[in-house]
Amino acid sequence: MSRGALGRLFALSFLLARAAAQDFAQTRFICTSIPLDMDPMCSAPMQNSGPVEDIKGTILQLRETILQQKETIMNQKETIRELTAKLSRCESQSVSEPSTNSLKDLLQNKIDHLEKQVLSRVNSLEETKTAVRNDTTENRGKIENALNSLHQRISDLEKGQRNSRPTDKFQITFPLRTNYMYAKVKTSLPEMYAMTVCMWLKSNASPGVGTPFSYAVPGQSNELVLIEWGNNPMEILINDKVAKLPFLINDGKWHHICVTWSTRDGVWEAYQDGLKRGNGENLAPWHPIKPGGIMVLGQEQDTLGGGFDATQAFVGEMSHFHMWDRVLTPGEVYSLANCSSKTLVGNVIAWTEANVDIYGGATKWTFEACRQIN
């Protein structure tokens, strides 16, 4: 309710009260004795009661109007409070917008500064890279010229050695355990129902000398493998079947080893330095060694002709690798180990320089087995 309305309401109340007071002044009171137990209001005369009742009704109406106006005022106060809160939020947002814009400007300036630093660093690196590239190109040319000269000298020396030595008097050296250094035999193996493989080995590698040779065919990478891996004993694998061999050869000395095998009952024998050290059976019985594969020296094949693993590589020296498609007798094996037979060579694989190619840094050197053991 507005102040004007309240003023008019109080003025009206005052006039009504004044009129009632005037009527009250003109009224006469009559004293009448009444019994003690009678209500005094019942004995009062009811003369001129009309104006008083009107005043009472008006006052009640005014009171109800005041209550309604009070409730309206309370509702309006609540609305004013809500509007004031909203206005405060709007004012705070309007105040924060300049600070947000200021933060954006600060971040943009920082980004621009970082971009300039990055561009400056990139330009500096490009200039350094160009200088290093020029130096590297010059040094690389010098190194390549030196290497070419060295390779030429080695080739000349090897050519002189090859011209002066027999074709079977050589060894292959595998100085490091890598997955790229190996030799490959050019001869293609036939289907074999029996075999003997012999060679000279020298190694002090630990743990294990690695894989002297592996023969893989399509669909079977472990058709024929000789391997000593880790702390395990040396093993011969035929068609993924395994026999453990009693060889002890990682002492840095030359040793002659032979392994014989027959598909009949899978019988096998192992010889070291001309003497039988072990034998067994049930090694891939009735499974002929398949033809058309690849024979690799110094690495174990996980795929046909590849898939080498450095941990399984042979480290040491190898010579006189021969293979037959039959089982040699103990006397023949002994004569090979003691160099008493000069005509017994492999009829499947014979050790000649023209039959073995080397890769990845393996080298060929002159070697005479009988001179080494005597």
C-alpha positions as CSV (number, residue, x, y, z in Angstrom):
1,M,0.0,0.0,0.0
2,S,1.3,3.5,-0.8
3,R,1.8,6.2,1.7
4,G,-1.1,8.3,0.3
5,A,-3.5,5.4,0.7
6,L,-2.4,4.8,4.3
7,G,-2.9,8.5,5.0
8,R,-6.4,8.5,3.6
9,L,-7.2,5.4,5.6
10,F,-5.9,6.8,8.9
11,A,-7.9,10.1,8.2
12,L,-11.1,8.2,7.6
13,S,-10.5,6.3,10.8
14,F,-10.0,9.5,12.7
15,L,-13.3,11.0,11.4
16,L,-15.3,7.9,12.3
17,A,-13.8,7.9,15.8
18,R,-14.6,11.6,16.2
19,A,-18.3,11.1,15.1
20,A,-18.6,8.3,17.5
21,A,-17.3,10.4,20.3
22,Q,-19.8,13.2,19.5
23,D,-22.7,10.7,19.6
24,F,-21.4,9.4,22.8
25,A,-21.3,12.9,24.3
26,Q,-25.0,13.5,23.5
27,T,-26.1,10.2,25.1
28,R,-27.6,10.0,28.6
29,F,-26.9,7.2,31.0
30,I,-29.6,6.0,33.4
31,C,-28.5,4.2,36.6
32,T,-30.6,1.3,37.4
33,S,-30.1,-1.2,40.1
34,I,-29.6,-4.8,39.0
35,P,-29.2,-8.0,40.8
36,L,-25.6,-9.1,41.6
37,D,-25.8,-12.1,39.4
38,M,-27.1,-10.3,36.3
39,D,-24.9,-9.3,33.4
40,P,-24.7,-5.5,33.2
41,M,-24.7,-5.6,29.4
42,C,-28.2,-7.1,29.4
43,S,-29.7,-4.2,31.4
44,A,-28.2,-1.4,29.3
45,P,-30.7,0.3,27.1
46,M,-30.2,-0.3,23.4
47,Q,-31.0,3.3,22.4
48,N,-29.2,4.8,19.4
49,S,-27.1,1.6,18.7
50,G,-27.0,2.1,14.9
51,P,-23.9,4.3,14.5
52,V,-21.8,2.2,16.8
53,E,-22.5,-1.0,14.8
54,D,-21.6,0.9,11.6
55,I,-18.3,2.0,13.1
56,K,-17.5,-1.6,14.2
57,G,-18.2,-2.9,10.7
58,T,-16.1,-0.2,9.1
59,I,-13.2,-0.9,11.5
60,L,-13.4,-4.7,10.7
61,Q,-13.3,-3.9,7.0
62,L,-10.4,-1.5,7.4
63,R,-8.5,-4.2,9.5
64,E,-9.1,-6.8,6.7
65,T,-8.0,-4.3,4.1
66,I,-4.9,-3.5,6.1
67,L,-4.1,-7.3,6.3
68,Q,-4.6,-7.7,2.6
69,Q,-2.4,-4.7,1.9
70,K,0.2,-6.0,4.3
71,E,0.3,-9.3,2.5
72,T,0.6,-7.5,-0.8
73,I,3.5,-5.5,0.6
74,M,5.2,-8.7,1.7
75,N,4.8,-10.2,-1.7
76,Q,6.1,-7.0,-3.3
77,K,9.1,-7.0,-1.0
78,E,9.9,-10.6,-2.0
79,T,9.7,-9.6,-5.7
80,I,11.9,-6.6,-5.0
81,R,14.5,-8.9,-3.3
82,E,14.5,-11.3,-6.3
83,L,14.9,-8.4,-8.7
84,T,17.6,-6.9,-6.6
85,A,19.5,-10.3,-6.6
86,K,19.2,-10.6,-10.4
87,L,20.4,-7.0,-10.8
88,S,23.4,-7.7,-8.6
89,R,24.3,-10.8,-10.8
90,C,23.9,-8.8,-13.9
91,E,26.1,-6.1,-12.5
92,S,28.8,-8.6,-11.5
93,Q,28.8,-10.2,-14.9
94,S,29.0,-6.8,-16.6
95,V,32.0,-6.0,-14.3
96,S,33.7,-9.4,-15.0
97,E,33.5,-9.1,-18.8
98,P,36.3,-6.5,-18.9
99,S,38.5,-8.8,-16.8
100,T,37.7,-11.8,-19.1
101,N,38.7,-9.8,-22.1
102,S,41.8,-8.7,-20.3
103,L,42.7,-12.4,-19.6
104,K,42.1,-13.3,-23.3
105,D,44.4,-10.5,-24.4
106,L,47.1,-11.6,-21.9
107,L,46.9,-15.2,-23.2
108,Q,47.0,-14.1,-26.8
109,N,50.1,-12.0,-26.1
110,K,51.7,-15.0,-24.4
111,I,50.9,-17.3,-27.3
112,D,52.3,-14.7,-29.8
113,H,55.5,-14.5,-27.7
114,L,55.9,-18.3,-27.6
115,E,55.3,-18.5,-31.4
116,K,58.1,-16.0,-31.9
117,Q,60.4,-18.0,-29.7
118,V,59.6,-21.3,-31.5
119,L,60.1,-19.8,-34.9
120,S,63.4,-18.3,-33.7
121,R,64.5,-21.7,-32.4
122,V,63.4,-23.5,-35.6
123,N,65.4,-21.0,-37.7
124,S,68.4,-21.5,-35.5
125,L,68.1,-25.3,-35.8
126,E,67.7,-25.1,-39.6
127,E,70.9,-23.0,-39.8
128,T,72.8,-25.5,-37.6
129,K,71.4,-28.4,-39.5
130,T,72.6,-27.0,-42.8
131,A,76.1,-26.4,-41.4
132,V,76.1,-29.9,-39.9
133,R,74.8,-31.4,-43.1
134,N,77.7,-29.8,-45.0
135,D,80.2,-31.0,-42.5
136,T,78.7,-34.5,-42.4
137,T,78.6,-34.7,-46.2
138,E,82.3,-33.8,-46.3
139,N,83.2,-36.3,-43.6
140,R,81.1,-39.0,-45.1
141,G,82.9,-38.6,-48.4
142,K,86.3,-38.9,-46.6
143,I,85.1,-42.0,-44.7
144,E,83.6,-43.6,-47.8
145,N,86.9,-43.0,-49.7
146,A,88.9,-44.6,-46.9
147,L,86.5,-47.6,-46.7
148,N,86.6,-48.1,-50.4
149,S,90.4,-48.1,-50.3
150,L,90.4,-50.5,-47.4
151,H,87.9,-52.8,-49.1
152,Q,90.0,-52.8,-52.3
153,R,93.1,-53.8,-50.3
154,I,91.2,-56.6,-48.6
155,S,89.8,-57.8,-51.9
156,D,93.3,-57.8,-53.4
157,L,94.6,-59.7,-50.4
158,E,91.7,-62.2,-50.6
159,K,92.2,-62.6,-54.3
160,G,95.9,-63.4,-53.8
161,Q,95.0,-65.9,-51.1
162,R,92.3,-67.5,-53.2
163,N,94.7,-67.8,-56.1
164,S,97.4,-69.4,-53.9
165,R,95.3,-71.8,-51.8
166,P,93.1,-74.8,-52.5
167,T,89.4,-74.1,-52.8
168,D,88.6,-76.1,-49.7
169,K,91.3,-74.7,-47.4
170,F,89.3,-71.8,-45.9
171,Q,87.3,-70.9,-42.8
172,I,84.4,-68.5,-42.2
173,T,84.6,-66.1,-39.2
174,F,81.5,-64.8,-37.4
175,P,83.0,-62.3,-35.0
176,L,79.8,-60.8,-33.6
177,R,76.4,-62.0,-32.4
178,T,74.1,-60.2,-34.9
179,N,71.0,-60.8,-36.9
180,Y,72.6,-59.9,-40.3
181,M,75.9,-61.8,-40.4
182,Y,75.6,-65.2,-42.1
183,A,76.7,-67.5,-45.0
184,K,74.5,-69.3,-47.4
185,V,75.3,-72.6,-49.2
186,K,74.4,-72.6,-52.9
187,T,73.8,-76.4,-53.1
188,S,70.2,-77.5,-53.1
189,L,69.5,-80.5,-51.0
190,P,67.7,-83.6,-52.3
191,E,65.1,-85.6,-50.4
192,M,67.1,-87.6,-47.8
193,Y,66.2,-90.7,-45.8
194,A,69.6,-90.7,-44.1
195,M,72.3,-88.1,-43.6
196,T,75.6,-87.3,-42.0
197,V,76.8,-83.7,-41.4
198,C,80.3,-82.9,-40.2
199,M,82.3,-79.6,-39.6
200,W,85.1,-78.0,-37.7
201,L,84.0,-75.4,-35.1
202,K,85.8,-73.0,-32.8
203,S,84.0,-70.8,-30.3
204,N,84.2,-69.5,-26.8
205,A,80.8,-67.7,-26.9
206,S,78.7,-67.7,-23.7
207,P,75.9,-68.4,-23.2
208,G,75.8,-70.9,-26.0
209,V,77.7,-70.9,-29.3
210,G,74.5,-70.2,-31.3
211,T,73.4,-71.9,-34.5
212,P,76.2,-73.4,-36.7
213,F,73.6,-74.2,-39.4
214,S,69.9,-74.3,-40.2
215,Y,68.0,-75.8,-43.1
216,A,64.5,-74.5,-43.8
217,V,61.9,-75.6,-46.4
218,P,58.6,-74.0,-47.4
219,G,56.2,-74.5,-44.5
220,Q,58.9,-75.7,-42.1
221,S,61.7,-73.4,-40.8
222,N,63.2,-76.1,-38.6
223,E,63.6,-79.0,-41.1
224,L,67.2,-79.5,-40.0
225,V,68.9,-77.3,-37.4
226,L,72.0,-77.6,-35.1
227,I,71.8,-75.1,-32.3
228,E,73.1,-74.3,-28.8
229,W,71.1,-71.5,-27.4
230,G,71.5,-69.9,-24.0
231,N,72.5,-72.4,-21.2
232,N,70.8,-75.3,-23.0
233,P,72.9,-78.2,-24.4
234,M,73.5,-78.4,-28.1
235,E,70.5,-79.9,-30.0
236,I,69.7,-81.3,-33.4
237,L,66.3,-80.6,-34.8
238,I,64.6,-82.5,-37.6
239,N,61.1,-81.5,-38.6
240,D,60.9,-79.7,-35.2
241,K,61.7,-82.9,-33.3
242,V,64.6,-82.5,-30.9
243,A,67.5,-84.6,-29.6
244,K,70.0,-83.3,-27.1
245,L,73.7,-83.8,-28.1
246,P,76.6,-84.3,-25.5
247,F,78.9,-81.7,-27.1
248,L,81.3,-79.5,-25.1
249,I,82.9,-77.1,-27.6
250,N,82.7,-73.5,-26.3
251,D,86.3,-73.5,-24.9
252,G,87.9,-71.5,-27.7
253,K,89.5,-74.5,-29.3
254,W,88.9,-76.2,-32.7
255,H,86.7,-79.3,-32.5
256,H,85.5,-81.7,-35.1
257,I,81.8,-82.7,-34.7
258,C,79.6,-85.1,-36.8
259,V,75.9,-86.1,-36.5
260,T,74.4,-89.1,-38.3
261,W,70.7,-89.8,-38.7
262,S,68.4,-92.3,-40.4
263,T,64.7,-92.0,-40.9
264,R,64.3,-95.7,-40.0
265,D,63.3,-95.5,-36.3
266,G,64.9,-92.0,-36.1
267,V,68.3,-93.4,-35.0
268,W,71.0,-90.8,-34.5
269,E,74.7,-90.7,-33.3
270,A,76.9,-87.8,-32.2
271,Y,80.7,-87.7,-32.6
272,Q,83.1,-85.1,-31.1
273,D,86.8,-85.2,-32.2
274,G,86.4,-88.6,-33.9
275,L,84.8,-90.3,-30.8
276,K,81.1,-91.2,-30.3
277,R,79.7,-89.2,-27.5
278,G,76.1,-90.2,-27.6
279,N,73.3,-91.8,-29.6
280,G,69.5,-92.3,-29.5
281,E,66.4,-93.0,-31.6
282,N,62.9,-91.8,-32.3
283,L,64.2,-88.5,-33.8
284,A,61.6,-87.7,-36.5
285,P,61.2,-91.4,-37.5
286,W,60.0,-92.1,-41.0
287,H,60.2,-88.5,-42.0
288,P,62.5,-87.8,-44.9
289,I,64.3,-84.5,-45.0
290,K,62.5,-82.5,-47.6
291,P,64.3,-81.0,-50.7
292,G,64.2,-77.5,-52.2
293,G,65.1,-75.6,-49.0
294,I,67.8,-73.1,-48.0
295,M,70.9,-73.9,-46.0
296,V,72.2,-71.0,-43.9
297,L,75.4,-71.0,-41.8
298,G,75.6,-69.0,-38.7
299,Q,71.9,-68.1,-38.2
300,E,68.6,-69.8,-37.2
301,Q,65.8,-69.2,-39.7
302,D,62.4,-68.3,-38.5
303,T,61.2,-67.9,-42.1
304,L,62.6,-69.3,-45.3
305,G,66.0,-67.7,-45.8
306,G,65.4,-65.0,-43.0
307,G,63.8,-64.1,-39.7
308,F,67.2,-64.2,-37.9
309,D,67.5,-63.6,-34.2
310,A,70.8,-62.2,-32.9
311,T,70.5,-64.2,-29.6
312,Q,70.6,-67.4,-31.7
313,A,73.5,-66.4,-34.0
314,F,76.7,-68.4,-34.1
315,V,79.8,-66.6,-32.8
316,G,83.1,-68.1,-33.7
317,E,84.8,-69.8,-36.7
318,M,83.7,-72.6,-39.0
319,S,85.3,-74.8,-41.7
320,H,85.0,-78.0,-43.7
321,F,81.2,-78.2,-43.6
322,H,80.2,-81.4,-45.4
323,M,77.0,-83.4,-45.8
324,W,76.3,-86.9,-47.1
325,D,73.0,-88.6,-47.8
326,R,74.1,-91.7,-45.9
327,V,75.3,-92.6,-42.4
328,L,79.1,-92.6,-42.2
329,T,80.8,-95.4,-40.3
330,P,82.7,-94.7,-37.0
331,G,86.0,-95.3,-38.9
332,E,85.1,-92.7,-41.6
333,V,84.2,-90.1,-38.9
334,Y,87.5,-90.8,-37.1
335,S,89.5,-90.4,-40.3
336,L,87.9,-87.1,-40.9
337,A,88.7,-85.9,-37.4
338,N,92.3,-87.0,-37.6
339,C,92.9,-85.8,-41.3
340,S,93.8,-89.3,-42.3
341,S,91.4,-89.3,-45.3
342,K,91.8,-86.6,-47.9
343,T,89.3,-88.0,-50.4
344,L,86.2,-88.2,-48.2
345,V,84.1,-85.2,-49.1
346,G,80.3,-84.6,-48.9
347,N,78.3,-85.9,-51.8
348,V,75.4,-83.6,-51.0
349,I,77.4,-80.5,-49.8
350,A,81.1,-80.2,-50.3
351,W,83.2,-77.4,-48.7
352,T,84.4,-75.1,-51.5
353,E,84.7,-71.4,-51.7
354,A,82.6,-71.2,-54.8
355,N,79.7,-73.0,-53.0
356,V,79.4,-70.6,-50.0
357,D,78.5,-66.9,-50.1
358,I,79.0,-64.6,-47.1
359,Y,76.9,-61.7,-46.0
360,G,76.8,-58.9,-43.3
361,G,80.5,-58.8,-42.5
362,A,81.3,-62.5,-42.2
363,T,84.8,-63.1,-43.6
364,K,86.8,-65.9,-45.3
365,W,90.3,-66.7,-44.3
366,T,92.8,-69.4,-45.1
367,F,92.5,-72.5,-42.9
368,E,94.2,-75.9,-42.7
369,A,92.5,-78.2,-40.3
370,C,95.3,-80.8,-40.0
371,R,97.8,-78.0,-39.3
372,Q,95.5,-76.7,-36.5
373,I,95.3,-80.1,-34.6
374,N,98.9,-81.2,-35.1
